[in-house]
Amino acid sequence: MSNNSKTINPAKSIRGEIVLPGDKSISHRAVMLGSISEGVTKIENFLNAEDCLSTMAAFKNLGVGIGLSGSTVTVNGAGSGGLKKPAAELYLGNSGTTMRLLLGILAGEDFECTLSGDDSLSRRPMKRVTEPLRQMGARIEGRDDADLAPLTIHGGRLKGIDHISPAASAQVKSSILFAGLHADGVTSVTEPFKSRDHSERMLKLFGADIASDGLKTTIKKGRSLKGKNMRVPGDISGAAFFIVAALLGEDSELVIKDVGCNKTRTGALEILKEMGANIEINKKIDGWEPVCDLIIRSSKLRPATIERSEIPGSIDELPALMIAAAFAEGQTVIKGAGELRVKETDRIRSMQHNLSRMGAVIRSKGDDVVIDGPGKLIGSDLSSFRDHRTAMAVSIAALFASEKSVIDDVSCVNTSFPEFFNILKSVSIY
C-alpha cells in the first residue's frame, strides 16, 4: 500500500454544513487579470491548491508582485505590457488552465517565453489554442507542430480574428479573448454551445471592452484594466461530489454555503434534479458571479440521458454524475463526452475501470457512456489514475459500497481540493 493511498470505509449518511474552498476556474482568472491590470487586486477565498499556485508562481516569474496570506491574495498589477521576460522557462505543473490561458496573455507580449509542465500536462492537446493564436500573429513552437508542451511563444503584434470554435471550451475561448486585449481590430469567438463564462464576467468587471450575443463573444483592445477587490465563490465542481454523496446516503441532509451558481456551471444540478434529486437552491447574490446556498437531502434517483449540448455545463462534474448513475434505477446514457478523454487522464477510461471493479455495469462506445443501475457496489482496490476528479468520484462510490475500498494514490486531489478528505470525513456518519 502506497503512503498516498486512502482507505474508504462504507458510510450510512451525510449530514452537516460545509463551506468549500474557492472556485478553481475563477481563482486562476482573478490572478491572471489582476496581474495585467493597473493598481491592486485583492482576492478573498482564493483556492490555495497546486494548480492555482502554479498560476501565481508563473506571474511572479513574469515580474508581478503577488502576496498570499491564508486564502487571500494581493496582486500588484503590472498593467498592460508590464510583464517581464522570465529568467527561465515557466513550469506549470499539472495545470492545463494555466498553460492555455497564459498562452493567450503572452501572445501580445514583446518577448519569448517557454512553458512546460509535468508528464500529464505534456500529453494534453494545445493546438486548440496555439492554432488560433498563430492566426492572430503569435509565433509558437513545440512538439507535434505546437500541439504538445513544452511550448515556446514569441509574443508580438496581433490582429483580431473571428474564431469559430469546433467545440465548446472555456479555456480556448478565454485564451483567444485574453489575446484580443492586445489585438488590432475586433476579436470574436463563437461556440457551438455555451461554455462557462467566468472570463467574460471578469473581463467586464476589470473594465475590458467586451460583449456577448448568444454564442458569440467579442472583445476590442484599448481600455486599460483596473484592479478590483473580489471574493471567489465556493467551487461548484468540488461541491458536486458532496451533493452526490448526500443524495446516496440514508437520512442525509447537507448544507453547502456560499457556492457559485453561475448558470454556465450548474448543468450537473439540473441533470441531478431530472434524476429526482432533492436539491434546494437558495440564491444570495447575483452580482459579477452569482452565489447560493444548497440544501441536499437523500433521494431515490432515476436514470437520465445527458445530451451532447449539456456536456459543456457539466464537464468537470461528469465523474460525480457517473457515480449517481451507478445507483439510479435504470439506464443512464451520457452522449458526446469525448472531452473527458483529454483531461488529466482519460476520465471515461478511469471511471469505467474503477466502477467495473466495484461491480457496476458500465460501458463506453466512442465518446458515449452507458451505465446500468442500480448497482450494489462492492469495495475494491481502486486507482486514481493520478487524476483529482477520478480520485474524488471513486471515493464517493466507495463510501456507499458494501465493503471498504483502497484508492492507490490520492495525492492528486491537491491539484484542486486539498481539504477534500477532511471535509468528507467531517460530514460522514458511519
Sequence and secondary structure as in RCSB ss.txt:
>XXXX:A:sequence
MSNNSKTINPAKSIRGEIVLPGDKSISHRAVMLGSISEGVTKIENFLNAEDCLSTMAAFKNLGVGIGLSGSTVTV
NGAGSGGLKKPAAELYLGNSGTTMRLLLGILAGEDFECTLSGDDSLSRRPMKRVTEPLRQMGARIEGRDDADLAP
LTIHGGRLKGIDHISPAASAQVKSSILFAGLHADGVTSVTEPFKSRDHSERMLKLFGADIASDGLKTTIKKGRSL
KGKNMRVPGDISGAAFFIVAALLGEDSELVIKDVGCNKTRTGALEILKEMGANIEINKKIDGWEPVCDLIIRSSK
LRPATIERSEIPGSIDELPALMIAAAFAEGQTVIKGAGELRVKETDRIRSMQHNLSRMGAVIRSKGDDVVIDGPG
KLIGSDLSSFRDHRTAMAVSIAALFASEKSVIDDVSCVNTSFPEFFNILKSVSIY
>XXXX:A:secstr
  TT EEE   SEEEEEEE  B HHHHHHHHHHHHTSBSEEEEES   SHHHHHHHHHHHHTT EEEEETTEEEE
E   TT     SS EE TT HHHHHHHHHHHTTSSSEEEEE  TTGGGS  HHHHHHHHHHT EEEEHHHHTEEE
EEEE   EE  EEE SS  HHHHHHHHHHHTTEESEEEEE SS    HHHHHHHHHT EEEEETTEEEEES    
B  EEE  B HHHHHHHHHHHHHSTT EEEEEEEE  TTT HHHHHHHHTT EEEEEEEEESSSEEEEEEEE   
    EE GGGSTTTGGGHHHHHHHHHHSSSEEEE   GGGGGSSS HHHHHHHHHHHTT EEEEETTEEEEE   
     EE  TT HHHHHHHHHHHHTSSS EEES  GGGGGT TTHHHHHHHHEE 
